[in-house]
Every structure is written in structure tokens, then in C-alpha cells.
Amino acid sequence: MSETQRSDNDKIWVVKRNGEVRGPVSLSQLRRGIKAGKVPPDSEVAEEGSSKWQSVRDLVARFEPAVVLNDQSAAAPPGSNEGDGDDPADAAFPAANARPARARQVRRPRRRSAAFAVAGVLAVGGAAFAAKQLLATKRQALPIVAQKLPPRTNIVGQSRLRPDLDEVAILPEAYVTSALASEACGAVDVAALLSSSRDKDLSVLKATGVLDVTSSKRVSAGLACGDAIRKTITAPSVVSVSFGENDSTFQVGILQAAMDELPGTLGLVRHNFSGLPGQCFKTPEEKADCTDDAQAAFHDGQTWVFGKVAAIEAFARAYTSAHADLTTTVDILQDTIADADETDNIEVTAKPDTIPWTLPCLLSAPVAEKKDFVDACFPKGQGKLLDAIVTKVRGIAIERDILGRAAAYHLAFVLLARDTDTARELQKDLQDLVRDWRAQLSNSEPELTKMIRAKSDYVHDAFWNSAFDPFMRAMRGMSVTRSGATVRVVIHEALRPEETKALKEFVDTRTQDQLATAKVVDAILQGTPVSDKSLAVFLDPDVARWMVLPKASETDCEGFNAKLKSLSTEIPIALFGMKFQMEQRFAKAACIGNALPPESKTCLMSASDLKAFASCNPPLNVFALVASRKLEGQWVAESVEPDLDRLKFLVGSELEFGSTGRVALSMTSGGTGAHDGDAEVKSDDGSSATFRVPTLGKVERASVKFLGDNKIKVMDGQVEITYRRTRFDASLLTTTSK
């Protein structure tokens, strides 16, 4: 072998075919690609990193003149040696005519999605880095330059904003704005919050901040920030990076946006991160400018990196000290993604501890029956096999397409084994898993069908009801293929024309949601009143109306208390109870933040005496509002605990609740004796209420527990009485009013 031949043999090469660059590969891999007919005669080759191109014929002839360059007519037939390829060059040089005849569970033709078309500049500062040749050649690559990643990076992903909206091919602007408010501005995703609010208890709505979206200044500032970013981004997608440093694990998100500073009034403070300009969010309560847990961002040109301050600082240190030598985990990430298809959403993990095999089942499971659906969908008793599989895997990429965008169900697991021999073992393990999985699906299909077809008010469930047939065909047809050290488990099925039509009809029904979301987001952005009708698309109409009412401020409540004090200086003893009740009603905790219609405020501040003041509607608590609606109607006692003789008369008691928020309570014993009085409903959540009956001696304060739509339990510390409804009203099956 000549010195020239030896030098060529040691080099790493890239191949250009029809303007597309593939590789890198060794000369031996290139030779095998030529023999397999995967390298056409007109291809050119260059040493990796060089711009000197030469013909493949010249290079190979110089090394081994006997090699014959096949033309495309001599190429290997489509699918030949499918599922048992040993050559890593298979991924670099797919046969020119080796496209699947139909959409099936094998390697799909690669496509450049809008997200990945900008991946090279999305995460690493644009063309400046490309000029430095830090970007990989045109094969599937990490959406960020590997040399810029922190050494202990173990997960890199790219997904479009709101990847959960499988049915929407193009995200509406309101959804993008709302998602960016969360991803980039540290605020809440109003669109996601609203869509997940159906049928939720009030306590959940309060805890998640839904009740505050129309009145929170931070929400409006976050949307303003997100909307400004939306107008500058290249594509509605985000790169996520998870990495470790010392004993901490961090995550950052990366966007490409043509802006110099973050917009909005979220308390931004300029901050420098390893020489790169940035900002952090500072609340008025924080003394330090940038605490570790504060949301922050830095940018390099049009590349913006978002995350917590501690994460941003750690990422910036690695980003500004690019290194040629890659760590093992980053190298695994590169090798794993090299054989992945370019899909709408992809996540790559190095050295995984577990593999989320139940993901296809989980994504399509009904909201209220996730566990049961997954249990019926995935085979049982696979623990040892799954443990054996994960020990053979160096890296994994999970591909997923948006169903409404791709017109096909596609989810794939791309597993990089330690070596080719291990990949053969891994392939057999996965074939065993897929065999058992298909058997499980066959046995449980009636159960799965029953769960997915069950009536549900959740949009998620309605969508997967319409997409269930292609999902099941894809699951039944899942395949296992191998190329060298890479094994793929592919779940893929194209939609049939009638399924595409059904999906379109479903999307059309979602128009109401999209329009309502857009109206809410636009109103908050413009500072105009939010329509309760738009909110009522997602929420109980009473709750929606409560949300759009003006809320009592601290100044309002102080004014009410001052007015009450001025009206209570000289009152008869008989009104002392009323005075005490008003003081409780207008205490700060009971007043601030509650709904205050303008007419109520006018009534309170213009009252001429205590009785007139007490007759005005106070700031209304939404929990009390919903509790009073649930209590509305007539109830008859059916049991008493404990069953003491002195309390038996309560068995004949009746409760009658009006619709004004005050409750009329009556108790009778054999038709004799009656007590009644006004009661004030209070509640901490939608499942219970406390009410006061000032004129009753026996039950001065009682707690009401809702046992169901037609039963309640009243507890006063001495006795518990269960009442059943005697007047049924269908509207009381939910928290909606008549």
C-alpha cells in the first residue's frame, strides 16, 4: 500500500450527491456504499472539513482500481437486507431508489421540517457559527453545536411550542404568544391553562391560577412579552437542553429571535452572563437583582437562551468556552441522532436509566382513565426484559410527528447500542417485546376501544377517539429494524382519506376553542374587558362571570371598614350582632380580591345607616357563589349521626336554600316548632361550605359537605345530618346556574 493510499484510508470523508452532503464515513464504508449501489457515479467526495472536492471514481481508483462504480440501475433493490444491516454507511448512503412503496413501519424518507430547517442557527447564534464550520454536515444532527454544550449534557430535544396540540397543523398566534409567555418570559401559558380547566374543581382552578388570569398584572405583562417575541421568532419551536453541574441538574430552552432585549414590564434587570448580554426577572420583594431561582435569559446575536439564573449561568460558561473534544455523553447524543428522522418533536438522551416504552399508550389514553388504559395497552411482566434492553443502550432518540401536520401517526424509538454485536442482541430483545406487545393489544383491543369510545367532555379524548383506528393499526404494525449499531422501533401508519376527513371535522369543532382563546388573549393584551362568554367555553358560566367582575382592592376594603366604623358609633344593642357580622364580612381576608360589581360598591359607600349597609351585596367569594348554587333547592333529612333521643327530632328537619347566596334553614319536629334565619355561605373549595345561622340556638355554625349531586351532610360538631334532595334540577349536576 502506497503512502497516499494509507493516508486516504485513515481519513474521514463526506460525500456530495445532488447538492446534499452526507457522512462522515471512512474510506472502507465508502467502498461498501459503492459496491451496494448507494453511491452514484456522479458523486463527489472531500475530506471532512475541506472544500476540495474530487470524484468518487478518482479516489477509489487510486486506492483500489478493481472497484466498479455501479450505476443506479444496479443498485440494491428497495428494502434488501432490511432489518439486518451491519454497515453504518447504510445510514449515510441510502439507496437512491430505496423509498418505501407505501407508508409503513420502516425507515421513512427524510424530510426537512420547518423546525429543523433552521436548527443549525436556531441554537447557536446563526451564520457566524456556520462560517466557523462548527455545524455538522447535512445529516440529521443535534439542533445545537455540540461544542457549545455543557460537558454533562445528557438530554437534547426540539419540539414545537405546545406539542400537545396534535390536531393543529399550524399553531394559532394566540397559542404561540401564550406559550412564549411561559417558555421565555416566566409567566403562565394562558391558552394551555384554559384548555386544561374543563371540569376542574374550584380548588384546582385557584391553585393553578386560572381564577386570576383576567386580573393579574403579571399575566398581562407575560402575554405582552410573549407577543413581542412571537413577532420576531423564526419558527414556533424550542430547543431544550438538560445538563448537570456539580450536584445539580439544569434545563434551558433556546429560541431564535430577532430582538436585542426582552420586552415587557416584568421587572427585568440587565445582567451579564460570562460576557454575554442578558436579563433576569426581579420581583419587588426580591432584594438581590438576580436570584438563582429567578427566570433569566442571555443572547448571542439572535440566539436566545432561557431558564433559571443558576442554569443560565452554568450554560453560559460552557457556551463561551467551546472545546473541540466532546465528552462521552455529548458524543453519544450526536451518534444517536445521526440515525433519527427529522420529525416535529424529537428528544435524544445519552445513557438512559429507563426507556419510556409506555409513551404511545400514555399519549392517547383518556384523561380520566390513563392508568387503566396504559395497563391494558402495554404488556405485563416485562420488567426483566426492559432492564436487559436498557443495559445495552448507549443513547435513545424518540421521534414524534404532529398528527394533524403529517397526516400520519408516527412515533419511533431509535436506540444506539454499544456495538454491532450488542445491537443484534438488542434487536432480538426488542422483537420479543414487540411480539408480546402485539399480543397484548390483540387481547385487550375491546377494552381499549371501550375506554377510548366512552363519552367524554375532554378535547384530548375527542381527538384520540377520531384518531384511534390509525393509532391501533400503527401499534399492530410496529416494526424492529437494525442498521449497524442502531436499532429502530417504528410505529407508523398513514391516515386513510376518511380518517383525514374525520380529523378535519374534529379540527373544525375546535374552532370555538381557538376563537375563545384568541379573544381572551387579545383582550388581556389590549387591556380591554375579557368576555365572560369566551371564558365560559372552558369554565362554569357563573365562575366566568365572577372572573370578569371588578375585584375589591385593599383600598376598597379599607374604605368599607371605615364606612362601617362610622355607621356603628351609636347603635342599639339589638344591632351588635349585625355589626359583628359586617366586621367579619369585610375583614381583609374576606374582602380583598373578591368580586365587587360597581353597583355594590356604590351601595356600600352611600349607605346612610348600618341596616342599609348590611343590605348591600358584599364582595363575593367565588367558592361561596358555587356552594350556594349547589345548595339551591329543597332537602329532606334521611339520617342522623349519632342517633341520640334528644336529636331524633332533627330527622324531620328540612333545608331550603335560596339563590341569593343566603340560605333559609328550617327544622321541624313532627310538624311543630320551627326555627329559621339568614345564613352566610362561606367555602374553601367547591366540595364543602360553612354557613352561619345567627338566630338558631341549636346549630349556630355548621359545615356542609357535598356527598354527591343529590346528597349533602350538615355537621355542627354535635350532630351530622345527611340530607337528600327532594327537588331535582338537572343544572345542579354541575356547578352551573339555572
C-alpha positions in Angstrom: 0.0 0.0 0.0 1.4 3.4 -1.0 1.7 6.3 1.4 -1.0 8.1 -0.5 -3.3 5.1 -0.1 -2.5 4.7 3.5 -3.2 8.4 4.1 -6.5 8.2 2.2 -7.5 5.1 4.2 -7.0 6.9 7.5 -9.1 10.0 6.6 -12.7 10.7 7.3 -14.8 11.7 4.2 -18.1 13.3 3.3 -20.0 12.7 0.0 -21.9 15.2 -2.0 -24.8 13.9 -4.1 -27.3 16.1 -5.9 -26.2 19.0 -3.8 -26.7 17.2 -0.5 -23.8 16.4 1.7 -23.8 13.1 3.7 -21.3 11.5 6.1 -18.8 11.5 7.6 -17.7 8.0 6.7 -14.4 6.1 6.4 -13.0 5.0 3.1 -13.9 1.4 3.8 -17.5 2.4 4.4 -17.5 4.5 1.3 -16.3 1.4 -0.7 -19.1 -0.7 0.7 -21.6 2.0 -0.2 -20.3 2.0 -3.8 -20.5 -1.8 -4.0 -24.1 -1.7 -2.7 -25.0 0.7 -5.5 -25.8 3.5 -3.0 -23.2 5.9 -4.4 -24.0 7.1 -7.9 -21.1 7.7 -10.4 -21.6 11.5 -10.3 -21.0 11.8 -6.6 -18.1 13.9 -5.2 -16.1 13.3 -2.1 -14.0 15.6 0.1 -12.1 15.2 3.4 -14.2 16.3 6.3 -13.7 20.0 6.9 -12.2 20.5 3.5 -13.7 22.3 0.5 -11.6 20.4 -2.1 -14.0 18.1 -3.9 -12.9 15.2 -6.2 -14.8 12.5 -8.0 -15.6 9.3 -6.1 -14.2 7.4 -9.1 -10.8 9.0 -8.9 -10.5 8.5 -5.1 -11.5 4.8 -5.2 -9.5 4.1 -8.4 -6.4 5.5 -6.7 -6.9 3.1 -3.7 -8.5 0.0 -5.4 -8.8 0.2 -9.2 -10.8 -3.1 -9.3 -13.8 -1.5 -7.6 -16.6 -0.9 -10.2 -18.9 2.1 -9.7 -22.4 0.8 -10.1 -25.0 3.0 -11.8 -28.4 3.4 -10.3 -29.8 0.5 -12.3 -27.5 -1.8 -10.5 -28.5 -0.5 -7.1 -29.7 -2.9 -4.4 -33.5 -3.4 -4.5 -35.6 -1.4 -2.1 -35.7 -3.0 1.3 -32.9 -5.5 0.6 -31.2 -6.8 3.7 -33.9 -4.9 5.6 -33.7 -5.2 9.4 -30.2 -6.8 9.5 -27.8 -4.2 8.1 -24.4 -4.2 9.7 -22.9 -1.3 7.8 -23.0 2.2 9.4 -22.7 3.6 5.9 -26.3 2.4 5.3 -27.5 5.5 7.2 -25.1 7.8 5.3 -25.9 6.4 1.8 -29.5 5.2 1.5 -30.1 3.6 -1.9 -31.3 6.2 -4.4 -34.4 4.3 -5.2 -34.9 2.7 -1.8 -38.1 4.6 -0.8 -40.9 2.6 0.8 -43.7 1.8 -1.7 -46.2 3.0 1.0 -46.1 4.5 4.4 -45.1 1.6 6.6 -43.1 0.6 9.7 -39.7 1.0 8.2 -37.3 3.9 7.8 -39.3 6.9 6.3 -37.8 9.2 3.7 -36.2 12.0 5.5 -37.8 15.4 5.2 -36.6 18.8 6.2 -39.3 20.1 8.6 -39.6 23.9 9.1 -38.2 23.4 12.6 -35.1 21.7 11.5 -34.6 23.8 8.5 -33.4 26.5 10.9 -31.9 24.1 13.5 -28.4 25.0 12.6 -28.8 28.6 13.5 -31.7 28.2 16.0 -29.5 27.2 18.9 -26.0 28.6 18.3 -26.0 32.2 17.1 -26.7 32.0 13.4 -24.5 32.0 10.4 -21.4 33.2 12.3 -21.0 29.7 13.7 -21.7 28.0 10.4 -18.8 30.1 9.0 -16.6 28.7 11.6 -17.6 25.2 10.5 -18.8 24.2 13.9 -22.0 22.9 12.4 -22.3 19.3 11.4 -22.7 18.3 7.7 -26.2 17.8 6.2 -27.2 14.7 8.0 -29.6 14.6 11.0 -27.7 16.5 13.7 -28.2 18.0 17.1 -30.1 21.3 16.9 -27.2 23.0 18.7 -23.5 22.8 18.0 -22.1 20.0 20.2 -19.0 22.0 21.1 -21.2 24.6 22.8 -23.0 22.2 25.1 -22.1 21.8 28.7 -19.9 18.7 29.2 -22.5 16.8 31.2 -25.4 17.4 28.8 -27.5 14.2 28.7 -30.8 15.3 27.0 -31.3 17.5 24.0 -34.7 17.9 22.4 -36.6 20.0 19.9 -40.3 20.4 19.7 -42.8 23.0 18.6 -44.4 25.2 21.1 -47.5 23.4 22.5 -46.5 19.9 21.2 -49.7 18.5 22.8 -51.9 20.1 20.1 -51.6 17.1 17.8 -54.6 18.1 15.8 -53.4 21.6 14.8 -51.2 21.7 11.8 -50.3 25.4 12.3 -50.4 26.9 15.7 -52.7 30.0 16.0 -50.9 33.2 17.0 -52.7 33.3 20.4 -51.3 29.9 21.3 -47.8 30.9 20.3 -47.9 34.1 22.2 -49.2 32.3 25.3 -46.6 29.5 25.1 -43.8 32.0 24.7 -45.1 33.9 27.8 -44.4 30.7 29.7 -41.3 29.4 27.9 -39.4 32.7 27.6 -41.0 35.2 29.9 -41.5 33.1 33.1 -45.3 33.8 33.1 -48.2 31.4 32.6 -49.4 29.8 29.5 -53.0 31.2 29.4 -54.1 29.1 26.4 -52.9 25.8 28.0 -54.3 26.8 31.3 -57.8 27.5 29.9 -57.9 24.3 27.8 -57.0 22.2 30.8 -59.6 23.8 33.0 -62.7 21.9 32.0 -64.5 20.1 34.8 -61.8 21.1 37.3 -62.8 21.8 40.9 -62.6 25.4 42.1 -59.7 24.5 44.4 -57.7 23.3 41.4 -58.6 26.4 39.4 -57.4 28.6 42.3 -54.2 26.6 42.8 -53.3 26.7 39.1 -54.0 30.5 38.8 -57.0 30.2 36.4 -59.2 32.4 38.5 -56.6 35.2 38.3 -55.8 35.3 34.5 -58.2 38.2 33.9 -56.9 40.4 36.7 -53.3 39.5 37.2 -50.8 42.2 36.1 -48.1 39.5 35.8 -50.3 37.6 33.4 -50.9 40.6 31.2 -47.2 41.6 31.3 -46.2 38.0 30.4 -48.5 37.9 27.4 -47.1 41.3 26.2 -43.6 39.8 26.5 -44.6 36.6 24.7 -46.4 38.5 21.9 -43.4 40.7 21.2 -41.2 37.7 21.0 -43.6 35.9 18.7 -43.3 38.7 16.2 -39.5 38.1 16.0 -39.1 34.3 16.1 -38.0 32.2 13.1 -40.2 29.2 13.9 -42.6 28.3 16.7 -40.3 25.7 18.1 -38.0 25.4 21.1 -34.7 23.5 21.7 -34.4 22.1 25.2 -31.1 21.1 26.9 -30.8 19.2 30.2 -27.4 19.0 31.8 -25.7 18.5 35.1 -23.1 20.6 37.0 -21.7 19.6 40.4 -24.7 18.0 42.2 -27.4 20.0 40.3 -29.4 19.3 37.2 -30.4 22.2 35.0 -32.6 22.8 31.9 -32.6 25.6 29.4 -34.7 26.5 26.4 -33.3 28.0 23.2 -35.1 30.2 20.6 -34.1 32.1 17.6 -35.5 35.7 17.8 -34.5 38.9 16.1 -34.5 41.2 19.1 -31.9 42.9 21.3 -33.7 42.8 24.6 -36.7 41.1 26.2 -39.8 43.3 26.0 -42.4 44.0 28.6 -42.7 45.2 32.2 -41.9 42.0 34.1 -39.3 43.6 36.4 -36.4 43.0 34.0 -32.9 43.7 35.2 -29.9 43.7 32.8 -27.3 41.1 33.7 -24.1 39.8 32.1 -23.6 36.0 31.7 -20.0 35.1 31.0 -19.6 38.2 28.8 -22.9 37.7 27.0 -25.7 40.3 27.5 -28.8 39.1 29.3 -31.6 39.9 31.6 -33.3 38.4 34.7 -36.8 38.9 36.2 -36.9 40.5 39.6 -40.0 40.8 41.7 -40.4 43.8 44.0 -40.0 41.5 47.1 -36.5 40.3 46.0 -33.6 42.2 47.3 -30.9 40.7 45.0 -31.0 41.6 41.4 -30.8 38.0 40.1 -31.5 35.2 42.5 -30.7 31.6 41.4 -34.4 30.7 41.0 -35.3 33.8 39.0 -36.2 33.5 35.3 -33.4 34.8 33.1 -32.0 34.8 29.5 -28.9 35.7 27.6 -28.5 36.1 23.9 -25.7 35.8 21.3 -26.9 37.6 18.2 -30.4 36.2 17.5 -29.9 33.1 19.7 -31.8 33.4 23.0 -31.2 31.0 25.9 -33.9 31.0 28.6 -34.0 29.3 32.1 -33.4 29.9 35.8 -30.5 32.1 36.7 -28.4 29.2 38.0 -29.0 27.2 34.8 -28.3 30.2 32.5 -25.0 30.9 34.3 -23.8 27.3 34.0 -24.9 27.1 30.4 -23.2 30.4 29.5 -19.9 29.2 30.9 -19.9 26.3 28.6 -21.2 28.2 25.7 -18.4 30.8 25.8 -15.7 28.2 26.2 -16.2 26.0 23.1 -14.0 22.9 23.1 -13.0 20.6 20.3 -13.0 17.4 22.3 -16.5 16.2 23.2 -17.4 14.4 26.4 -18.8 10.8 26.2 -22.4 11.9 26.7 -22.3 14.6 24.1 -20.7 12.3 21.7 -23.4 9.7 22.3 -26.1 12.3 21.7 -24.5 13.1 18.3 -24.2 9.4 17.3 -27.7 8.7 18.3 -29.5 11.5 16.5 -27.5 10.8 13.3 -29.8 7.9 12.5 -33.0 9.6 13.5 -35.6 11.0 11.2 -36.4 14.7 11.2 -39.8 14.9 12.9 -41.8 17.7 14.5 -40.7 16.6 18.0 -37.5 14.8 18.9 -35.7 14.1 22.2 -32.3 12.5 22.5 -31.0 11.0 25.7 -27.5 9.7 26.5 -27.0 6.8 28.9 -30.7 6.5 29.7 -31.7 4.9 33.0 -35.1 3.9 31.7 -36.9 4.0 28.3 -40.5 5.3 28.2 -42.0 2.4 26.3 -45.5 3.2 27.5 -45.4 6.6 25.8 -47.6 5.7 22.8 -50.2 4.4 25.2 -49.9 7.3 27.6 -50.2 9.9 24.9 -53.5 8.6 23.6 -55.0 7.5 26.9 -58.3 9.0 28.1 -57.8 11.7 30.7 -59.9 10.0 33.4 -58.6 6.5 32.7 -54.9 6.9 32.0 -53.7 4.2 34.3 -56.3 1.6 33.2 -55.6 2.4 29.5 -51.8 2.1 29.9 -52.2 -1.1 31.9 -54.4 -2.6 29.1 -52.2 -1.2 26.3 -48.7 -2.3 27.4 -47.8 -6.0 28.1 -47.3 -7.0 31.7 -44.4 -8.9 33.3 -41.7 -7.2 31.1 -39.5 -6.0 33.9 -36.5 -8.2 33.3 -36.7 -7.8 29.5 -36.9 -4.0 29.8 -33.9 -4.0 32.3 -31.9 -6.1 29.8 -32.7 -3.7 27.0 -31.7 -0.6 28.8 -28.3 -2.1 29.7 -27.5 -2.5 26.0 -28.4 1.1 25.1 -25.9 4.0 24.9 -28.4 6.5 23.7 -32.0 6.8 22.6 -33.9 9.3 20.3 -37.7 9.5 20.4 -39.3 10.8 17.3 -42.9 12.0 17.2 -44.8 13.8 14.4 -47.8 16.1 14.9 -50.7 14.0 13.6 -52.6 16.9 12.0 -49.4 18.1 10.3 -48.0 14.8 9.0 -51.4 13.1 8.2 -49.9 10.0 9.7 -49.3 8.6 13.1 -45.6 8.4 13.7 -43.6 7.6 16.9 -40.3 5.9 16.8 -37.6 4.8 19.3 -34.1 5.0 17.9 -31.7 3.1 20.1 -27.9 3.2 19.8 -26.3 0.1 21.1 -22.7 -0.3 22.5 -21.6 -2.1 19.3 -22.9 -4.1 16.4 -22.9 -7.4 18.3 -24.8 -5.8 21.2 -27.2 -4.3 18.6 -28.0 -7.8 17.3 -28.9 -8.9 20.9 -30.9 -5.7 21.3 -32.8 -6.4 18.1 -33.8 -9.8 19.4 -34.9 -8.4 22.7 -37.0 -5.7 21.0 -38.6 -8.3 18.7 -39.6 -10.2 21.8 -41.1 -7.1 23.3 -42.9 -6.2 20.1 -44.3 -9.7 19.8 -45.7 -9.6 23.4 -46.9 -6.0 22.8 -48.9 -7.1 19.7 -50.4 -10.0 21.6 -51.4 -7.7 24.5 -53.1 -5.3 22.0 -54.9 -8.1 20.4 -56.3 -9.4 23.7 -57.2 -6.0 25.1 -58.5 -4.3 22.0 -62.1 -4.5 23.1 -61.3 -3.0 26.4 -59.1 -0.2 24.9 -61.9 0.5 22.3 -64.5 0.8 25.1 -62.4 3.3 27.1 -61.4 5.4 24.1 -65.0 5.5 22.7 -66.6 6.4 26.0 -68.4 9.7 26.2 -66.1 12.4 27.5 -66.1 16.2 27.6 -62.3 16.4 27.3 -61.0 17.7 23.9 -58.0 15.3 24.2 -60.3 12.3 24.4 -62.4 13.5 21.5 -59.3 13.9 19.4 -58.0 10.4 20.1 -61.4 9.0 19.6 -61.2 10.2 16.0 -57.6 9.1 15.6 -57.9 5.7 17.4 -58.1 3.5 14.3 -54.8 4.7 12.7 -53.2 4.5 16.2 -54.2 0.9 16.6 -53.1 0.0 13.1 -49.8 1.6 13.8 -49.4 -0.2 17.0 -50.3 -3.6 15.5 -47.8 -3.0 12.7 -44.9 -1.7 14.7 -41.5 -3.0 13.4 -38.0 -3.5 14.5 -35.1 -2.8 12.1 -31.4 -2.6 12.6 -28.5 -0.8 10.8 -25.1 -1.4 12.3 -25.3 -0.5 16.0 -28.6 1.3 15.7 -32.0 -0.4 16.2 -35.3 1.3 15.5 -38.7 0.5 16.8 -41.1 2.3 14.4 -44.8 2.9 15.0 -46.1 4.4 11.8 -49.4 4.5 9.9 -50.7 6.9 7.3 -54.3 8.3 7.7 -56.8 7.0 5.3 -58.9 9.5 3.3 -62.0 9.1 5.6 -59.7 9.5 8.7 -58.2 12.7 7.3 -61.8 13.9 6.8 -62.8 13.0 10.3 -59.7 14.8 11.7 -60.6 17.9 9.7 -64.1 17.8 11.1 -62.7 17.5 14.6 -60.4 20.5 14.0 -63.4 22.5 12.7 -65.2 21.8 16.0 -62.1 23.1 17.9 -62.5 26.4 16.1 -64.7 27.5 19.1 -61.9 26.8 21.5 -59.4 28.6 19.3 -61.6 31.7 18.8 -62.4 31.8 22.5 -58.7 31.5 23.4 -57.7 34.2 20.9 -60.4 36.6 22.3 -59.2 36.1 25.9 -55.5 36.6 25.0 -56.2 39.6 22.8 -58.4 41.3 25.4 -55.7 40.8 28.1 -53.1 42.2 25.6 -55.2 45.2 24.7 -56.3 45.9 28.3 -59.9 45.6 27.4 -62.6 43.7 29.3 -62.5 39.9 28.8 -65.8 38.4 27.7 -67.3 36.0 30.2 -68.8 34.2 27.2 -65.3 33.4 25.9 -64.3 32.1 29.4 -67.5 30.1 29.6 -66.3 27.9 26.7 -63.9 26.4 29.2 -65.4 27.3 32.6 -68.6 27.2 34.5 -70.7 30.3 33.4 -71.0 31.5 37.0 -67.3 31.3 37.5 -66.7 33.0 34.2 -69.0 35.9 35.1 -67.3 36.1 38.5 -63.8 36.3 36.8 -64.7 39.3 34.7 -66.2 41.4 37.5 -64.0 44.1 39.1 -62.2 42.8 42.2 -62.1 44.6 45.6 -58.7 46.1 46.2 -57.1 46.7 49.6 -58.1 50.4 49.3 -61.7 49.4 48.6 -61.8 47.2 51.7 -60.2 49.8 53.9 -62.9 52.3 52.7 -65.7 49.8 53.5 -64.3 49.2 57.0 -64.0 53.0 57.6 -67.6 53.4 56.4 -68.8 50.6 58.7 -67.0 52.1 61.7 -68.6 55.5 61.0 -72.1 53.8 60.9 -71.5 51.8 64.1 -70.6 54.5 66.7 -74.1 54.7 68.2 -76.3 51.7 67.6 -78.8 49.8 69.8 -77.7 46.5 71.4 -80.0 44.6 69.1 -77.7 45.6 66.2 -74.5 44.4 67.8 -74.8 41.0 66.1 -75.2 42.7 62.8 -72.2 44.9 63.4 -70.1 41.8 64.3 -71.3 40.0 61.2 -70.4 43.0 59.0 -66.9 43.2 60.6 -66.3 39.6 59.7 -67.7 40.0 56.2 -65.4 43.0 55.4 -62.2 41.7 57.1 -59.3 41.9 54.7 -59.1 38.2 54.1 -62.7 38.0 53.2 -62.8 41.2 51.1 -59.6 41.7 49.1 -59.7 40.0 45.7 -63.4 39.1 45.7 -65.8 40.2 43.0 -67.1 43.8 43.5 -69.7 44.9 41.0 -69.8 48.7 40.7 -73.4 48.9 42.0 -72.4 47.0 45.2 -69.5 49.5 45.8 -71.9 52.4 45.3 -74.5 50.9 47.6 -71.9 50.3 50.4 -70.3 53.7 50.3 -73.6 55.6 50.1 -75.4 53.7 52.9 -77.0 56.0 55.5 -77.1 53.5 58.4 -75.9 50.1 59.4 -79.1 48.3 58.2 -78.7 49.9 54.8 -75.0 48.9 54.7 -75.9 45.3 55.6 -78.4 45.1 52.8 -75.8 45.8 50.2 -74.2 42.8 48.4 -70.6 42.4 49.8 -67.6 41.4 47.7 -68.5 37.9 46.5 -66.2 34.9 47.1 -66.3 32.6 44.1 -66.3 29.5 46.3 -69.4 30.8 48.2 -71.1 31.5 44.9 -70.6 28.0 43.6 -71.5 26.5 47.0 -74.8 28.5 47.1 -75.7 27.2 43.7 -75.1 23.7 44.8 -77.2 24.2 47.8 -80.1 25.7 45.9 -83.2 23.6 46.2 -85.0 21.7 48.9 -83.5 18.9 51.0 -85.0 16.4 53.5 -83.0 14.8 56.3 -82.7 11.0 55.9 -80.2 10.1 58.6 -78.7 11.5 61.8 -75.4 10.6 63.5 -75.2 10.0 66.4 -78.8 8.7 66.8 -79.5 10.1 70.2 -83.0 10.5 71.5 -82.6 14.2 72.1 -81.6 14.7 68.4 -84.2 12.4 66.8 -86.4 15.4 66.1 -83.8 16.5 63.5 -84.8 13.6 61.3 -87.8 15.6 60.2 -85.8 18.7 59.5 -85.7 20.3 56.1 -83.2 22.6 54.5 -84.3 25.1 51.8 -81.6 27.1 50.1 -82.4 30.1 48.1 -80.5 31.5 45.1 -79.3 34.8 46.6 -76.2 33.5 48.4 -78.1 33.5 51.7 -79.7 30.3 53.0 -83.1 29.8 54.6 -82.9 27.0 57.1 -85.9 25.4 58.8 -86.1 22.4 61.2 -89.3 20.8 62.3 -90.3 18.1 64.8 -93.5 16.3 63.9 -94.7 19.5 62.2 -94.2 21.5 65.4 -91.6 24.1 66.2 -89.6 25.8 63.6 -86.5 28.0 63.5 -85.3 29.9 60.6 -82.8 32.7 59.9 -80.4 34.1 57.4 -77.2 32.3 56.8 -73.9 33.3 55.2 -72.3 30.8 52.9 -68.5 30.5 53.1 -66.3 27.9 51.4 -62.7 27.0 50.9 -63.3 24.7 48.0 -66.2 23.6 45.7 -66.9 20.4 47.7 -67.9 22.0 51.1 -69.3 25.1 52.6 -69.7 26.6 56.0 -72.8 28.7 56.9 -73.9 30.7 60.0 -77.4 30.8 61.3 -77.4 33.6 63.9 -81.0 33.1 65.2 -80.7 29.4 65.8 -79.7 28.1 69.3 -79.0 24.5 68.3 -77.0 25.0 65.1 -75.1 28.3 65.2 -72.4 27.2 62.9 -72.5 24.2 60.6 -70.3 22.8 57.9 -71.9 21.4 54.7 -70.2 18.6 52.9 -71.4 17.7 49.4 -71.5 13.9 49.1 -72.7 13.9 45.6 -75.1 15.7 43.3 -78.1 14.8 45.4 -76.8 14.5 49.0 -75.2 16.8 51.5 -74.1 16.3 55.1 -74.5 19.1 57.7 -72.1 18.9 60.7 -72.2 21.3 63.7 -69.8 19.5 66.0 -72.5 17.7 67.9 -74.5 16.0 65.1 -74.2 15.0 61.5 -77.3 15.1 59.4 -77.4 13.7 55.8 -80.0 15.3 53.6 -81.2 14.1 50.2 -82.6 16.4 47.5 -86.4 16.4 47.1 -86.5 18.8 44.1 -84.2 17.6 41.3 -82.8 20.1 38.9 -80.5 18.9 36.1 -78.5 22.1 36.3 -77.3 21.1 39.7 -75.4 18.1 38.3 -72.7 20.6 37.6 -71.8 24.0 39.2 -73.7 25.9 36.5 -76.7 28.0 37.5 -80.2 27.7 36.2 
